[in-house]
Amino acid sequence: MSETHKHLAGRPELLALLASVSQDFASAPEMGETLANATQQIMAYMDTEAVSIFLLDERGEYLTCLACAGPVSIDGLTIGAAQGIVGRAVQTDAVQMVRDTQNDADFSGAVDDLTGFRTRSILCAPLRVKHKKLGALEVINKKSGDGLFDDGDRQLLQALAGMVSLAISNAQMTAALVEQERIRRELELAREIQRNLLPPPPAAGFPVRGVNYPAMEVSGDFFDYFALADGRIVWGLGDVSGKGMNAAMLMAKTIALFRCLGKVVPDMATLLVRLNDEIAETASHGMFVTMVAGVFDPVRGAIAFANAGHQPPLLRAADGSYREIEAECPPLGIMPDVVFVEQRVQLDGGRLFVFTDGVTEGRTASGMLGLDGLTQLLDRHAAEGAEAQLAAVSETLLGSTGGRRLHDDLTMLAVG
């Protein structure tokens, strides 16, 4: 049995104190309040004039007083991680017993000068769990006996520091788990909101179809389509630069603007001009949107569309040949007052495919899908219709992940 354990075993009142403080830590939801109660109990039991608990910040640069007891409050006091007796205890990972502060070069009387309190002697124990430094537990000015701390006090403070260290570590881990759960719920809500921004599955025979599979909880890709009163169908597909919540927020703004403007703006080039000016006005530095927006006349089989920096749409003709339709206009949001060009194409029994780079750059069992792999999948399922073609591409890329995340968002639109 160690000397500390022997010391504790012979002092049942100390074991009762440890049990009481430990129970407080286990039952109280607020660590700050529990530490404040613990300092009061420690001060009374060790018969000292003051007690304080300092915590180390995540970067290990500063120590901040989280709780204290005594005639003056130093709650919130922040010092350097190596400053004073407290800093020395943390850095050396050893209990510091200073019987006369006036003879210790590391002691600073700045706090005493500020508060009027006089620090004569200090006992300070480091707080740590395994190899992680947490801070320090400090008691000041023993009131009983000769007013000096001894080895028995050292052992007692070490025992208390171990209990406080474990409680703080548990509280920090619990707080981290709570924060992770909060973020997870918020991401789930954001993903659900994004899903609701996408159009619902269309009725059978509707000539525009789309799929979207996010690589992460939220997506920067989007597509949309809706019918106008005259029977034409407005459609669009885009890819926001970057990932995460910033991209998701810009995606939501773009798709909302597109749905609103697409019902009243007469041509796609003008629509992209309006979108670009709105996005450029408020987009964060370095963020932009590549997008293709079009309108399909199912009676005439004609498509008019404009491309803002997106990869070329792919036209599959009725005879099975392919043509990429190039465009040289910049993405949305980079600069205002950009002129976009409207292009026209006649389907004549063919079909137009618009997609993000998560499709062609998606991974399959044999490597990157690429444009050749995409056309092969589209050819293989051409007779089954657009829905089957999109499903084949999605299943190929999703199935090759082996349950892992997609390399990038997968979004694809078929028109015709």
KEKE-3310 file (N, C-alpha, C; in steps of 0.2 Angstrom, whole numbers, plus 5000, padded with zeros to 4 digits):
npx = (5004:5003:5011:5002:4989:4989:4989:4976:4968:4969:4961:4946:4937:4942:4940:4926:4924:4930:4921:4909:4912:4914:4902:4894:4900:4896:4882:4878:4874:4881:4897:4904:4897:4898:4912:4914:4907:4915:4927:4924:4922:4934:4942:4937:4940:4954:4957:4961:4965:4961:4956:4958:4954:4962:4961:4968:4969:4964:4974:4985:4991:4986:4981:4966:4956:4943:4935:4934:4937:4936:4941:4942:4937:4944:4939:4939:4951:4966:4981:4998:5003:5014:5016:5020:5017:5007:5008:5020:5018:5010:5018:5029:5023:5022:5019:5019:5026:5026:5033:5036:5031:5038:5051:5052:5055:5046:5034:5021:5016:5006:4992:4989:4992:4982:4970:4971:4973:4984:4996:5004:5009:5009:5001:5001:4994:4996:4983:4978:4975:4980:4990:4987:4987:4977:4976:4977:4976:4975:4979:4979:4988:4988:4978:4979:4989:5006:5004:5010:5012:5013:5020:5009:4998:5002:5000:4987:4982:4986:4978:4965:4967:4968:4955:4947:4953:4949:4935:4934:4939:4929:4918:4922:4922:4909:4903:4909:4903:4889:4890:4894:4882:4873:4877:4876:4862:4858:4864:4857:4845:4847:4850:4838:4831:4837:4834:4820:4821:4824:4815:4800:4798:4794:4778:4774:4781:4784:4796:4808:4820:4829:4843:4851:4864:4871:4889:4893:4885:4877:4874:4882:4878:4864:4848:4834:4817:4802:4786:4779:4765:4762:4766:4779:4795:4805:4822:4836:4853:4866:4882:4890:4905:4917:4914:4903:4894:4894:4894:4882:4872:4874:4870:4856:4851:4853:4846:4833:4832:4833:4821:4811:4814:4814:4801:4797:4807:4811:4821:4835:4848:4846:4841:4852:4860:4853:4853:4867:4871:4864:4870:4883:4883:4882:4889:4902:4919:4928:4919:4908:4896:4894:4883:4870:4856:4840:4826:4813:4804:4792:4783:4789:4801:4812:4826:4832:4846:4857:4874:4884:4899:4899:4902:4902:4885:4879:4874:4864:4861:4847:4852:4862:4874:4886:4887:4896:4891:4899:4903:4908:4906:4908:4907:4894:4893:4906:4909:4900:4888:4890:4889:4879:4877:4864:4860:4854:4846:4840:4831:4826:4822:4832:4842:4846:4859:4864:4876:4886:4903:4905:4900:4907:4920:4918:4921:4923:4923:4934:4941:4941:4925:4923:4920:4919:4915:4903:4895:4894:4886:4875:4871:4869:4857:4848:4836:4827:4824:4825:4824:4829:4842:4848:4847:4855:4868:4869:4868:4880:4890:4887:4887:4900:4907:4908:4901:4907:4909:4904:4915:4913:4899:4885:4876:4863:4855:4842:4835:4822)
npy = (4994:5011:5026:5037:5030:5024:5034:5040:5029:5029:5040:5042:5052:5060:5051:5051:5064:5064:5055:5063:5074:5068:5062:5074:5079:5069:5070:5083:5094:5105:5109:5120:5125:5114:5113:5125:5122:5111:5118:5125:5115:5109:5119:5121:5108:5107:5117:5130:5147:5150:5143:5138:5133:5130:5129:5123:5130:5123:5124:5124:5136:5145:5147:5147:5153:5143:5141:5146:5149:5159:5174:5184:5185:5177:5172:5168:5174:5175:5167:5165:5149:5144:5152:5159:5150:5141:5139:5133:5121:5114:5113:5106:5095:5091:5092:5108:5115:5129:5137:5150:5163:5174:5171:5164:5164:5163:5167:5179:5195:5202:5199:5200:5213:5219:5214:5215:5205:5194:5183:5170:5157:5142:5128:5118:5107:5098:5095:5081:5069:5053:5056:5069:5086:5095:5106:5115:5112:5123:5128:5140:5148:5140:5138:5132:5126:5129:5137:5132:5122:5104:5087:5078:5086:5088:5075:5074:5084:5079:5068:5074:5081:5071:5066:5077:5080:5068:5070:5083:5079:5069:5077:5086:5077:5073:5085:5087:5076:5080:5091:5086:5078:5088:5095:5085:5083:5096:5095:5085:5091:5101:5094:5088:5099:5103:5092:5094:5106:5101:5095:5086:5068:5066:5064:5049:5048:5061:5072:5076:5072:5069:5066:5066:5064:5067:5069:5071:5076:5087:5095:5103:5103:5104:5102:5107:5107:5113:5115:5127:5138:5137:5125:5122:5117:5122:5120:5116:5114:5114:5117:5121:5129:5122:5114:5108:5118:5131:5130:5123:5133:5143:5135:5133:5146:5149:5140:5143:5156:5153:5146:5155:5166:5159:5158:5169:5176:5179:5172:5161:5165:5179:5175:5169:5180:5188:5180:5179:5192:5194:5184:5187:5199:5195:5184:5174:5178:5170:5160:5152:5148:5135:5133:5126:5132:5129:5128:5118:5113:5102:5099:5103:5098:5105:5113:5127:5134:5140:5142:5143:5142:5129:5111:5104:5101:5085:5078:5065:5058:5052:5042:5036:5043:5054:5071:5084:5100:5114:5129:5145:5154:5163:5156:5159:5172:5177:5189:5204:5209:5201:5194:5182:5168:5162:5145:5134:5118:5105:5091:5079:5066:5062:5064:5075:5076:5083:5086:5085:5086:5076:5065:5060:5060:5051:5036:5019:5001:4998:5010:5028:5034:5042:5050:5041:5029:5034:5036:5023:5017:5024:5020:5007:5006:5013:5010:5008:5020:5037:5037:5024:5025:5035:5029:5018:5024:5030:5019:5012:5020:5022:5009:5006:5011:5004:5006:5017:5035:5045:5051:5063:5075:5068:5072:5073:5076:5072:5077:5075)
npz = (5000:4996:5002:5002:5001:5013:5022:5018:5022:5036:5039:5041:5040:5029:5019:5018:5015:5002:4996:4997:4989:4977:4974:4972:4960:4952:4952:4949:4935:4931:4929:4934:4945:4953:4955:4963:4974:4978:4981:4992:5002:5002:5007:5020:5025:5024:5031:5027:5021:5008:4992:4976:4959:4944:4926:4912:4895:4879:4870:4878:4883:4892:4909:4918:4932:4937:4948:4965:4982:4997:5005:4995:4977:4963:4952:4935:4933:4923:4918:4912:4906:4911:4922:4938:4954:4952:4938:4938:4945:4935:4924:4929:4933:4947:4964:4972:4986:4995:5008:5012:5003:5000:4998:4986:4969:4959:4963:4962:4967:4962:4962:4975:4978:4971:4976:4990:4998:5008:5003:5011:5011:5000:4993:4980:4968:4953:4941:4931:4919:4915:4902:4900:4903:4914:4923:4939:4956:4970:4986:4999:5013:5027:5041:5054:5067:5065:5054:5042:5028:5027:5024:5026:5022:5009:5004:5006:4997:4985:4984:4983:4972:4962:4962:4958:4946:4938:4939:4932:4919:4915:4915:4904:4894:4893:4890:4877:4870:4871:4864:4851:4848:4848:4836:4827:4827:4822:4809:4803:4803:4794:4783:4780:4777:4765:4757:4756:4748:4736:4721:4721:4717:4700:4691:4682:4666:4665:4658:4663:4674:4690:4701:4717:4728:4743:4747:4760:4776:4772:4757:4743:4730:4718:4711:4701:4695:4686:4680:4669:4665:4652:4648:4646:4653:4666:4671:4681:4686:4698:4706:4721:4726:4737:4753:4766:4778:4774:4760:4759:4763:4753:4742:4746:4745:4731:4724:4729:4724:4710:4708:4710:4701:4689:4686:4681:4673:4656:4648:4648:4649:4653:4666:4672:4673:4682:4693:4695:4699:4711:4719:4718:4726:4739:4742:4751:4752:4739:4736:4724:4711:4700:4686:4676:4667:4661:4649:4644:4630:4628:4618:4606:4607:4610:4618:4627:4634:4647:4652:4666:4669:4671:4669:4652:4646:4641:4626:4621:4606:4596:4588:4596:4597:4604:4611:4618:4624:4624:4634:4638:4648:4664:4682:4693:4704:4705:4699:4697:4684:4673:4656:4650:4638:4629:4623:4611:4608:4598:4602:4595:4598:4606:4621:4634:4646:4661:4673:4689:4693:4702:4697:4685:4690:4700:4710:4704:4704:4696:4695:4691:4686:4674:4658:4647:4654:4659:4648:4643:4653:4651:4638:4640:4647:4640:4632:4643:4648:4655:4669:4673:4667:4675:4688:4686:4685:4697:4706:4702:4706:4720:4725:4724:4734:4746:4757:4762:4762:4748:4736:4731:4730:4722:4708:4696:4680:4669:4653:4643)
capx = (5000:5007:5010:4996:4984:4990:4987:4969:4965:4969:4957:4939:4933:4944:4937:4919:4925:4931:4915:4904:4913:4913:4895:4892:4902:4892:4875:4877:4875:4885:4903:4907:4894:4901:4919:4913:4905:4921:4932:4922:4923:4942:4945:4935:4943:4961:4958:4965:4961:4958:4957:4957:4955:4964:4960:4972:4965:4965:4981:4990:4994:4984:4977:4960:4953:4936:4932:4938:4934:4941:4939:4942:4936:4948:4936:4940:4958:4969:4988:5001:5003:5020:5017:5018:5018:5002:5011:5026:5015:5007:5024:5034:5019:5023:5016:5023:5024:5030:5031:5036:5031:5043:5058:5051:5056:5041:5028:5020:5011:5001:4985:4988:4992:4975:4964:4973:4974:4991:4998:5010:5011:5005:5002:4998:4995:4994:4977:4980:4972:4985:4996:4984:4987:4971:4977:4980:4972:4979:4977:4983:4988:4985:4976:4980:4996:5011:5003:5014:5009:5018:5019:5002:4994:5004:4997:4979:4980:4987:4972:4960:4968:4966:4947:4945:4955:4944:4928:4934:4939:4923:4913:4924:4920:4902:4901:4910:4898:4883:4891:4893:4875:4869:4879:4873:4855:4858:4866:4851:4839:4850:4850:4831:4829:4840:4830:4814:4822:4824:4808:4798:4798:4788:4773:4776:4780:4787:4802:4814:4822:4835:4845:4856:4866:4877:4894:4893:4878:4874:4877:4883:4875:4857:4844:4827:4813:4795:4782:4776:4758:4761:4768:4786:4798:4811:4826:4843:4858:4872:4887:4893:4912:4918:4909:4900:4888:4894:4891:4874:4868:4874:4865:4849:4850:4853:4840:4827:4832:4831:4814:4807:4816:4813:4794:4795:4812:4809:4826:4839:4854:4844:4840:4858:4862:4850:4856:4874:4871:4861:4875:4890:4882:4882:4893:4908:4925:4931:4914:4905:4892:4893:4876:4866:4849:4837:4819:4812:4797:4791:4780:4793:4807:4818:4829:4836:4849:4863:4879:4888:4905:4898:4905:4897:4880:4880:4868:4864:4856:4843:4856:4867:4880:4886:4890:4897:4890:4904:4902:4914:4904:4911:4903:4890:4896:4913:4909:4893:4887:4892:4884:4878:4874:4859:4861:4848:4847:4834:4832:4824:4822:4838:4841:4851:4861:4868:4879:4891:4910:4905:4898:4913:4925:4916:4925:4920:4928:4940:4944:4937:4920:4925:4915:4918:4911:4896:4891:4893:4881:4869:4869:4867:4850:4845:4830:4823:4822:4829:4825:4834:4849:4850:4848:4861:4874:4869:4870:4887:4895:4886:4889:4908:4910:4908:4898:4911:4907:4906:4921:4910:4892:4883:4870:4863:4848:4841:4830:4819)
capy = (5000:5017:5031:5041:5026:5022:5041:5040:5023:5031:5046:5040:5058:5062:5047:5054:5071:5062:5052:5068:5078:5064:5062:5081:5079:5064:5071:5090:5095:5111:5108:5126:5125:5109:5115:5130:5118:5107:5122:5127:5109:5108:5124:5119:5102:5108:5123:5135:5153:5151:5138:5139:5128:5133:5125:5124:5130:5118:5125:5124:5142:5149:5144:5151:5151:5141:5141:5148:5150:5163:5181:5187:5180:5177:5168:5171:5176:5171:5168:5161:5142:5143:5158:5158:5143:5137:5137:5128:5114:5111:5112:5101:5089:5090:5096:5113:5117:5135:5139:5157:5165:5180:5168:5160:5169:5162:5170:5186:5198:5206:5198:5202:5220:5221:5212:5217:5198:5192:5176:5168:5150:5139:5121:5117:5100:5098:5091:5078:5062:5050:5061:5075:5091:5099:5113:5114:5114:5127:5130:5146:5150:5135:5142:5129:5124:5134:5140:5130:5115:5098:5081:5076:5091:5086:5069:5075:5088:5075:5063:5078:5083:5065:5066:5083:5078:5063:5073:5087:5075:5066:5083:5088:5072:5073:5091:5086:5072:5084:5096:5082:5076:5094:5096:5080:5085:5101:5093:5081:5095:5105:5089:5087:5105:5103:5087:5098:5111:5098:5094:5079:5064:5068:5058:5044:5051:5068:5072:5078:5068:5071:5062:5069:5060:5070:5065:5072:5077:5092:5095:5109:5102:5105:5102:5108:5108:5114:5117:5133:5138:5136:5118:5121:5115:5125:5115:5119:5110:5118:5115:5127:5128:5121:5109:5110:5122:5137:5128:5121:5139:5146:5131:5135:5153:5149:5136:5147:5162:5150:5144:5162:5170:5155:5158:5176:5179:5176:5168:5158:5170:5184:5172:5169:5187:5190:5175:5181:5198:5193:5180:5191:5204:5193:5178:5175:5178:5164:5156:5153:5142:5133:5131:5126:5133:5128:5127:5112:5113:5095:5098:5104:5094:5110:5115:5133:5134:5144:5138:5148:5139:5122:5107:5104:5096:5079:5077:5059:5058:5046:5036:5034:5047:5059:5078:5089:5106:5118:5136:5149:5160:5161:5154:5164:5175:5179:5196:5206:5212:5196:5193:5175:5166:5156:5141:5130:5112:5101:5084:5075:5059:5061:5066:5079:5075:5088:5082:5088:5082:5070:5059:5058:5059:5046:5030:5013:4996:4998:5017:5034:5032:5046:5051:5035:5025:5036:5035:5016:5015:5027:5016:5000:5007:5018:5008:5008:5027:5041:5035:5018:5027:5039:5024:5014:5028:5031:5012:5010:5024:5021:5002:5005:5014:4999:5009:5023:5041:5046:5055:5070:5075:5065:5075:5072:5078:5070:5081:5072)
capz = (5000:4995:5008:5001:5003:5021:5025:5018:5026:5043:5040:5038:5038:5023:5014:5018:5011:4995:4993:4996:4983:4971:4973:4969:4953:4948:4951:4947:4928:4929:4932:4937:4952:4957:4957:4968:4981:4980:4984:4999:5006:5003:5011:5027:5028:5025:5036:5024:5020:5001:4988:4969:4954:4938:4921:4906:4889:4874:4867:4883:4883:4898:4915:4920:4938:4936:4954:4970:4989:5001:5006:4988:4972:4957:4946:4928:4932:4918:4919:4907:4908:4915:4926:4945:4957:4948:4932:4939:4946:4929:4920:4931:4935:4953:4969:4974:4993:4996:5015:5012:4996:4999:4996:4980:4964:4954:4966:4960:4972:4958:4964:4982:4977:4968:4981:4997:5002:5008:5002:5014:5010:4995:4992:4973:4965:4946:4939:4925:4918:4911:4899:4898:4908:4915:4927:4945:4963:4974:4993:5002:5020:5032:5047:5060:5069:5064:5048:5037:5025:5028:5020:5026:5018:5002:5002:5005:4991:4979:4983:4981:4965:4958:4962:4954:4939:4935:4938:4926:4913:4914:4913:4898:4889:4893:4886:4870:4868:4871:4858:4845:4847:4845:4829:4823:4826:4817:4802:4801:4801:4788:4777:4779:4774:4759:4753:4754:4743:4729:4718:4723:4712:4696:4689:4677:4659:4665:4654:4667:4680:4693:4707:4721:4734:4746:4750:4767:4779:4768:4750:4739:4723:4718:4704:4701:4688:4687:4674:4668:4663:4645:4647:4646:4660:4668:4675:4683:4690:4700:4711:4724:4728:4744:4756:4773:4779:4770:4753:4759:4764:4747:4738:4747:4742:4724:4722:4730:4719:4704:4708:4710:4695:4684:4684:4678:4668:4650:4644:4653:4649:4658:4672:4675:4674:4688:4698:4696:4702:4718:4722:4719:4731:4746:4742:4754:4747:4736:4735:4718:4709:4693:4685:4670:4668:4654:4648:4639:4627:4626:4612:4600:4608:4610:4624:4627:4641:4647:4656:4670:4671:4673:4664:4647:4646:4637:4622:4618:4600:4595:4585:4601:4597:4610:4609:4623:4622:4627:4635:4641:4653:4671:4687:4697:4711:4705:4698:4694:4677:4668:4651:4648:4632:4628:4618:4609:4605:4596:4604:4589:4600:4610:4628:4637:4653:4665:4680:4692:4693:4706:4693:4681:4695:4705:4709:4703:4706:4691:4695:4690:4680:4668:4653:4644:4659:4660:4642:4643:4657:4648:4632:4642:4649:4636:4631:4649:4649:4659:4676:4673:4666:4681:4693:4684:4686:4705:4709:4701:4711:4727:4726:4724:4740:4751:4764:4764:4760:4742:4735:4730:4729:4715:4706:4688:4678:4662:4650:4636)
cpx = (5004:5006:5004:4989:4983:4987:4979:4965:4964:4965:4950:4935:4936:4941:4929:4919:4925:4924:4909:4905:4912:4906:4892:4894:4898:4885:4874:4878:4880:4891:4906:4904:4897:4908:4919:4912:4911:4926:4931:4923:4930:4945:4943:4939:4951:4963:4963:4961:4958:4960:4955:4958:4956:4964:4965:4968:4967:4972:4986:4994:4992:4981:4972:4957:4945:4932:4937:4934:4939:4938:4939:4941:4941:4945:4937:4947:4962:4977:4991:5002:5009:5021:5016:5019:5013:5005:5016:5023:5013:5013:5028:5030:5021:5020:5021:5021:5029:5028:5032:5037:5036:5050:5057:5051:5050:5034:5028:5015:5006:4994:4984:4988:4985:4970:4965:4974:4981:4992:5004:5013:5006:5006:4998:4999:4992:4988:4979:4976:4976:4990:4993:4984:4980:4971:4980:4975:4977:4976:4982:4982:4984:4984:4978:4987:5001:5010:5006:5011:5015:5016:5012:4998:4996:5000:4989:4978:4981:4980:4966:4960:4966:4958:4945:4947:4950:4937:4928:4935:4933:4918:4915:4922:4913:4900:4903:4905:4891:4884:4890:4886:4871:4871:4876:4866:4854:4859:4860:4846:4841:4849:4842:4828:4831:4836:4823:4814:4822:4817:4806:4798:4792:4784:4776:4775:4783:4794:4808:4814:4828:4837:4851:4858:4872:4883:4895:4885:4874:4878:4877:4880:4867:4854:4837:4823:4806:4792:4779:4769:4757:4764:4775:4789:4804:4815:4833:4846:4864:4876:4891:4900:4912:4913:4907:4895:4888:4891:4884:4870:4868:4869:4858:4847:4849:4847:4833:4826:4830:4824:4809:4808:4814:4806:4792:4800:4811:4814:4831:4846:4852:4843:4847:4861:4860:4853:4863:4875:4869:4867:4881:4889:4883:4887:4900:4914:4927:4925:4910:4900:4892:4886:4874:4859:4846:4829:4818:4805:4796:4787:4784:4800:4813:4820:4833:4839:4855:4868:4884:4894:4905:4901:4900:4892:4882:4874:4869:4859:4853:4847:4862:4873:4880:4889:4890:4896:4894:4901:4907:4912:4907:4905:4899:4893:4903:4913:4902:4894:4891:4887:4884:4875:4869:4860:4855:4850:4840:4835:4831:4825:4828:4837:4847:4853:4866:4870:4884:4898:4910:4903:4904:4919:4924:4920:4921:4925:4934:4943:4939:4932:4922:4919:4914:4913:4904:4892:4890:4887:4874:4866:4866:4859:4846:4837:4825:4821:4826:4830:4829:4841:4852:4852:4854:4868:4875:4871:4877:4891:4893:4888:4896:4911:4911:4906:4902:4907:4908:4912:4919:4902:4890:4876:4869:4856:4848:4835:4828:4818)
cpy = (5006:5021:5035:5037:5025:5029:5041:5035:5025:5037:5045:5047:5061:5057:5049:5060:5069:5059:5058:5072:5074:5063:5068:5081:5074:5066:5078:5091:5100:5110:5114:5127:5120:5110:5120:5127:5114:5112:5124:5121:5108:5113:5123:5113:5103:5114:5128:5142:5154:5145:5140:5133:5131:5128:5127:5125:5124:5118:5125:5130:5146:5145:5149:5149:5150:5142:5143:5149:5154:5170:5185:5182:5182:5173:5172:5174:5172:5173:5164:5154:5140:5148:5156:5151:5138:5134:5132:5121:5111:5109:5106:5094:5087:5094:5101:5115:5123:5137:5146:5160:5171:5177:5164:5165:5169:5166:5178:5189:5202:5205:5201:5210:5223:5220:5214:5210:5197:5185:5174:5162:5147:5132:5120:5111:5101:5093:5088:5071:5059:5055:5068:5080:5095:5106:5111:5116:5117:5129:5135:5147:5145:5139:5139:5128:5130:5138:5138:5123:5110:5092:5078:5080:5089:5080:5070:5079:5084:5070:5068:5080:5077:5065:5071:5082:5074:5066:5079:5084:5072:5072:5085:5083:5072:5079:5090:5081:5075:5088:5092:5080:5082:5096:5091:5081:5091:5100:5089:5085:5099:5100:5088:5093:5105:5098:5091:5103:5108:5096:5087:5075:5065:5062:5054:5048:5058:5068:5074:5074:5070:5066:5067:5065:5064:5066:5066:5074:5082:5093:5102:5109:5103:5104:5104:5108:5109:5117:5124:5133:5136:5129:5117:5120:5118:5120:5119:5114:5114:5114:5121:5125:5127:5116:5112:5115:5128:5136:5126:5128:5142:5142:5132:5141:5153:5145:5140:5153:5159:5149:5150:5165:5166:5155:5165:5179:5175:5171:5166:5162:5176:5181:5172:5175:5189:5186:5178:5187:5198:5189:5184:5196:5202:5187:5179:5175:5171:5159:5157:5147:5141:5131:5131:5127:5133:5128:5123:5113:5106:5094:5099:5100:5099:5112:5122:5133:5139:5141:5143:5144:5132:5117:5106:5099:5091:5077:5070:5059:5052:5040:5034:5038:5052:5066:5082:5096:5111:5125:5139:5154:5158:5159:5160:5166:5178:5187:5198:5208:5208:5195:5185:5174:5161:5152:5137:5123:5108:5094:5079:5067:5058:5063:5070:5077:5080:5085:5086:5083:5076:5064:5056:5056:5054:5039:5024:5007:4996:5005:5022:5032:5036:5046:5045:5030:5027:5035:5027:5014:5018:5023:5010:5000:5012:5016:5008:5015:5030:5039:5029:5020:5031:5034:5020:5018:5028:5024:5010:5014:5023:5014:5001:5008:5009:5001:5015:5029:5041:5051:5062:5069:5072:5068:5075:5073:5075:5074:5077:5065)
cpz = (5000:5001:5008:5003:5010:5024:5024:5022:5033:5044:5037:5036:5031:5017:5013:5014:5003:4992:4992:4990:4977:4969:4970:4962:4949:4947:4948:4939:4927:4933:4936:4944:4956:4960:4963:4974:4983:4984:4991:5004:5007:5007:5018:5029:5029:5029:5033:5022:5013:4997:4981:4964:4947:4932:4915:4900:4884:4871:4872:4884:4890:4903:4917:4927:4936:4942:4960:4977:4993:5002:5000:4983:4966:4952:4940:4927:4928:4918:4913:4910:4912:4921:4934:4948:4954:4942:4933:4941:4940:4925:4922:4933:4942:4958:4971:4981:4994:5003:5016:5005:4995:4997:4990:4974:4959:4957:4964:4965:4969:4961:4971:4982:4975:4973:4988:5001:5002:5008:5005:5012:5005:4994:4985:4970:4958:4945:4932:4925:4913:4908:4898:4904:4908:4918:4933:4951:4968:4981:4996:5009:5024:5038:5053:5061:5068:5057:5042:5034:5026:5024:5020:5022:5010:5000:5001:4999:4985:4978:4981:4974:4960:4957:4957:4947:4935:4934:4932:4920:4911:4911:4906:4892:4888:4889:4879:4867:4866:4865:4851:4843:4845:4838:4825:4821:4821:4810:4799:4799:4795:4782:4775:4775:4767:4754:4751:4749:4736:4727:4720:4717:4707:4694:4683:4670:4659:4662:4657:4673:4683:4699:4710:4727:4737:4748:4758:4770:4775:4761:4747:4732:4724:4711:4706:4695:4690:4681:4674:4665:4656:4643:4646:4653:4661:4672:4676:4687:4692:4705:4714:4726:4735:4746:4763:4773:4775:4763:4753:4760:4757:4742:4739:4744:4735:4721:4723:4725:4712:4703:4707:4703:4689:4681:4680:4673:4662:4647:4649:4654:4654:4665:4676:4677:4681:4694:4700:4700:4710:4722:4723:4724:4738:4747:4746:4750:4745:4734:4728:4716:4702:4692:4678:4671:4661:4655:4642:4636:4624:4620:4605:4601:4608:4617:4623:4634:4641:4653:4659:4673:4673:4667:4659:4648:4640:4633:4619:4612:4600:4592:4590:4601:4602:4608:4616:4621:4626:4629:4639:4646:4660:4676:4690:4703:4711:4704:4695:4687:4672:4662:4649:4641:4632:4622:4617:4606:4604:4598:4599:4592:4605:4617:4630:4644:4655:4671:4683:4692:4697:4703:4689:4685:4700:4704:4708:4705:4702:4691:4694:4685:4674:4663:4649:4648:4659:4654:4641:4647:4654:4642:4635:4644:4645:4634:4636:4651:4654:4666:4677:4672:4672:4687:4692:4686:4694:4708:4708:4706:4718:4729:4727:4730:4746:4758:4766:4761:4752:4741:4734:4729:4722:4713:4698:4686:4671:4659:4644:4637)
residu = (MET:SER:GLU:THR:HIS:LYS:HIS:LEU:ALA:GLY:ARG:PRO:GLU:LEU:LEU:ALA:LEU:LEU:ALA:SER:VAL:SER:GLN:ASP:PHE:ALA:SER:ALA:PRO:GLU:MET:GLY:GLU:THR:LEU:ALA:ASN:ALA:THR:GLN:GLN:ILE:MET:ALA:TYR:MET:ASP:THR:GLU:ALA:VAL:SER:ILE:PHE:LEU:LEU:ASP:GLU:ARG:GLY:GLU:TYR:LEU:THR:CYS:LEU:ALA:CYS:ALA:GLY:PRO:VAL:SER:ILE:ASP:GLY:LEU:THR:ILE:GLY:ALA:ALA:GLN:GLY:ILE:VAL:GLY:ARG:ALA:VAL:GLN:THR:ASP:ALA:VAL:GLN:MET:VAL:ARG:ASP:THR:GLN:ASN:ASP:ALA:ASP:PHE:SER:GLY:ALA:VAL:ASP:ASP:LEU:THR:GLY:PHE:ARG:THR:ARG:SER:ILE:LEU:CYS:ALA:PRO:LEU:ARG:VAL:LYS:HIS:LYS:LYS:LEU:GLY:ALA:LEU:GLU:VAL:ILE:ASN:LYS:LYS:SER:GLY:ASP:GLY:LEU:PHE:ASP:ASP:GLY:ASP:ARG:GLN:LEU:LEU:GLN:ALA:LEU:ALA:GLY:MET:VAL:SER:LEU:ALA:ILE:SER:ASN:ALA:GLN:MET:THR:ALA:ALA:LEU:VAL:GLU:GLN:GLU:ARG:ILE:ARG:ARG:GLU:LEU:GLU:LEU:ALA:ARG:GLU:ILE:GLN:ARG:ASN:LEU:LEU:PRO:PRO:PRO:PRO:ALA:ALA:GLY:PHE:PRO:VAL:ARG:GLY:VAL:ASN:TYR:PRO:ALA:MET:GLU:VAL:SER:GLY:ASP:PHE:PHE:ASP:TYR:PHE:ALA:LEU:ALA:ASP:GLY:ARG:ILE:VAL:TRP:GLY:LEU:GLY:ASP:VAL:SER:GLY:LYS:GLY:MET:ASN:ALA:ALA:MET:LEU:MET:ALA:LYS:THR:ILE:ALA:LEU:PHE:ARG:CYS:LEU:GLY:LYS:VAL:VAL:PRO:ASP:MET:ALA:THR:LEU:LEU:VAL:ARG:LEU:ASN:ASP:GLU:ILE:ALA:GLU:THR:ALA:SER:HIS:GLY:MET:PHE:VAL:THR:MET:VAL:ALA:GLY:VAL:PHE:ASP:PRO:VAL:ARG:GLY:ALA:ILE:ALA:PHE:ALA:ASN:ALA:GLY:HIS:GLN:PRO:PRO:LEU:LEU:ARG:ALA:ALA:ASP:GLY:SER:TYR:ARG:GLU:ILE:GLU:ALA:GLU:CYS:PRO:PRO:LEU:GLY:ILE:MET:PRO:ASP:VAL:VAL:PHE:VAL:GLU:GLN:ARG:VAL:GLN:LEU:ASP:GLY:GLY:ARG:LEU:PHE:VAL:PHE:THR:ASP:GLY:VAL:THR:GLU:GLY:ARG:THR:ALA:SER:GLY:MET:LEU:GLY:LEU:ASP:GLY:LEU:THR:GLN:LEU:LEU:ASP:ARG:HIS:ALA:ALA:GLU:GLY:ALA:GLU:ALA:GLN:LEU:ALA:ALA:VAL:SER:GLU:THR:LEU:LEU:GLY:SER:THR:GLY:GLY:ARG:ARG:LEU:HIS:ASP:ASP:LEU:THR:MET:LEU:ALA:VAL:GLY)
# end
